[in-house]
Amino acid sequence: MPLTIDKETMEKHPLYKDGIQEGIQKGKLEAQKEAILNLHKELNLEPEKISKILKVPLSFVKDVLNKGD
């Protein structure tokens, strides 16, 4: 007998919810990285200014810039 799971049941499962949250966090992280690279490239802003504008840690900005160049 096959096992069927409806959408409502699946959406209530904790692992499904964790996966959605993880996807949202990854999306936000990628958007922040892109914003950092764009601010640096287009406006030639220093890491300290970018950190202050985006309200992210300076170490994160520097890490993104080092990997992005």
Phi, psi and omega in degrees: 000125182287149178266127178239139179235124180278164185300319181298316179295317181297317183293340178275345184290136182301324180292325177295314180297320178297319180296320178297313180299318180297319178297320178295316180297319179297320179297318178295319180297315179296322179295320178296318179299315180296319179297319179299311181297320179293317179298322180288314184288311187281322184252355180055040180281147177286154180306323181297319179293317180299316179301317181291317181296313184273353181056050176234158180299142179302321180299323178294316179300312181298320179297315179297317180294322178293322181279336185273342183277000000 
